[in-house]
Amino acid sequence: MEDIGPPAEDPFGDAADGDAYDLCDQCGRIVADDDLLSALVPDSSALSATDPSMDGKRVLTACSVDHLAALVEQYRLRPFVPEEQWAAKVCRALAACDEPVPLGLVAELSGLSEQQAEQGVEWHNARAREWRARYGSPDDG
């Protein structure tokens, strides 16, 4: 990430609020929406809070063509892992559940097959085991 110095006194100028601005994903620079460049890239870790058809797609924003190209290349090199996507869909489906849910219902709620839901759960649990192996359990502390 490039250091562009401290922010301007009033980075939003005359705008009533910051809705007409966004940040460059590469350098963090504030960019007016009219000048913002963007691209849609595949990303198995991306999950939309409002539009499931956007799951697995990440919107990148940049202040320049060079920054956008660097970001697109970064995501091009990142593997798309379907199990990661399925794990996120399972987590989203279970977020509103307080009780254990049978796998068939998890699959139905997440829009996945039972096999995909099971593989998503297994992927998530494997990441949790890796984390615990590296950092320990909260109860160890």
C-alpha positions as CSV (number, residue, x, y, z in Angstrom):
1,M,0.0,0.0,0.0
2,E,1.3,3.4,-0.9
3,D,1.5,6.1,1.8
4,I,-0.2,9.2,0.4
5,G,0.2,11.3,3.6
6,P,-2.4,12.7,6.0
7,P,-5.9,13.3,4.7
8,A,-6.9,16.8,3.6
9,E,-8.6,19.0,6.1
10,D,-12.0,18.4,4.5
11,P,-11.6,15.4,2.2
12,F,-15.3,15.6,1.0
13,G,-15.1,19.3,-0.1
14,D,-18.5,20.8,-0.5
15,A,-20.4,17.5,-0.4
16,A,-23.1,17.2,2.2
17,D,-21.9,13.7,3.1
18,G,-19.4,11.1,1.9
19,D,-21.9,9.2,-0.2
20,A,-20.4,10.6,-3.4
21,Y,-17.0,9.2,-2.6
22,D,-15.3,5.9,-2.1
23,L,-11.8,4.6,-1.3
24,C,-9.2,3.1,-3.7
25,D,-8.8,-0.5,-2.6
26,Q,-5.1,-0.3,-3.5
27,C,-3.9,2.8,-1.8
28,G,-6.9,4.0,0.3
29,R,-7.1,7.4,-1.4
30,I,-10.5,9.1,-1.3
31,V,-12.0,9.2,-4.8
32,A,-15.1,11.0,-6.1
33,D,-17.6,8.4,-7.5
34,D,-17.3,10.2,-10.9
35,D,-13.6,9.4,-11.0
36,L,-13.7,6.0,-9.5
37,L,-12.7,3.0,-11.6
38,S,-14.1,-0.5,-10.8
39,A,-14.0,-4.1,-11.9
40,L,-15.9,-7.2,-10.9
41,V,-13.7,-10.2,-10.2
42,P,-14.3,-13.8,-9.0
43,D,-13.6,-14.2,-5.3
44,S,-14.7,-17.3,-3.3
45,S,-14.5,-15.3,-0.1
46,A,-17.0,-12.6,-1.2
47,L,-20.6,-12.9,0.0
48,S,-23.2,-10.3,-0.6
49,A,-25.4,-9.3,2.3
50,T,-28.2,-8.3,0.1
51,D,-27.9,-10.1,-3.3
52,P,-27.0,-13.8,-3.3
53,S,-26.5,-13.6,-7.1
54,M,-23.4,-11.6,-6.3
55,D,-21.9,-14.3,-4.0
56,G,-18.4,-15.1,-5.3
57,K,-18.0,-11.8,-7.0
58,R,-16.0,-8.8,-5.6
59,V,-16.3,-5.3,-6.8
60,L,-12.9,-3.6,-6.8
61,T,-12.6,0.1,-6.7
62,A,-9.5,2.1,-7.7
63,C,-8.3,5.7,-8.2
64,S,-6.3,4.9,-11.4
65,V,-6.0,2.4,-14.2
66,D,-2.6,1.2,-12.8
67,H,-4.1,0.5,-9.3
68,L,-7.2,-1.3,-10.8
69,A,-4.9,-3.4,-13.0
70,A,-2.8,-4.4,-9.9
71,L,-5.9,-5.3,-8.0
72,V,-7.4,-7.4,-10.8
73,E,-4.0,-9.2,-11.2
74,Q,-4.0,-9.9,-7.4
75,Y,-7.4,-11.5,-7.6
76,R,-6.6,-13.3,-10.8
77,L,-3.8,-15.1,-9.0
78,R,-6.0,-16.0,-6.0
79,P,-7.6,-19.4,-6.5
80,F,-11.4,-19.7,-6.4
81,V,-12.2,-22.3,-3.8
82,P,-15.8,-23.5,-4.1
83,E,-15.8,-25.0,-0.6
84,E,-14.9,-21.5,0.8
85,Q,-18.0,-20.1,-1.0
86,W,-20.2,-22.9,0.3
87,A,-18.9,-22.4,3.8
88,A,-19.9,-18.7,3.6
89,K,-23.3,-19.5,2.3
90,V,-23.8,-22.0,5.1
91,C,-22.7,-19.4,7.7
92,R,-25.1,-16.9,6.3
93,A,-28.0,-19.4,6.3
94,L,-27.2,-20.4,9.9
95,A,-26.8,-16.8,11.2
96,A,-30.5,-16.6,12.1
97,C,-30.7,-20.0,13.7
98,D,-30.4,-20.5,17.4
99,E,-30.8,-24.3,17.5
100,P,-29.0,-27.1,15.7
101,V,-30.2,-27.5,12.1
102,P,-30.2,-30.7,10.1
103,L,-27.9,-30.8,7.1
104,G,-30.9,-31.1,4.7
105,L,-32.4,-27.9,6.0
106,V,-29.0,-26.2,6.0
107,A,-28.7,-27.1,2.3
108,E,-32.2,-25.8,1.6
109,L,-31.6,-22.5,3.5
110,S,-28.3,-21.9,1.8
111,G,-29.4,-22.9,-1.7
112,L,-26.8,-25.6,-1.9
113,S,-26.9,-29.4,-2.4
114,E,-26.5,-31.5,0.8
115,Q,-23.0,-32.5,-0.5
116,Q,-22.0,-28.9,-1.1
117,A,-23.3,-27.9,2.4
118,E,-21.4,-30.7,4.0
119,Q,-18.2,-29.8,2.1
120,G,-18.7,-26.2,3.2
121,V,-19.0,-27.2,6.8
122,E,-15.9,-29.4,6.5
123,W,-13.9,-26.6,4.9
124,H,-15.0,-24.1,7.7
125,N,-14.2,-26.6,10.4
126,A,-10.7,-27.4,8.9
127,R,-9.9,-23.6,8.9
128,A,-11.1,-23.4,12.6
129,R,-8.8,-26.4,13.5
130,E,-5.9,-24.7,11.7
131,W,-6.5,-21.5,13.6
132,R,-6.7,-23.3,17.0
133,A,-3.5,-25.2,16.2
134,R,-1.7,-21.9,15.4
135,Y,-3.2,-19.6,18.1
136,G,-4.7,-22.0,20.7
137,S,-8.2,-22.3,22.0
138,P,-9.8,-19.3,23.8
139,D,-10.0,-21.6,26.9
140,D,-6.2,-22.0,26.9
141,G,-5.7,-18.3,27.6
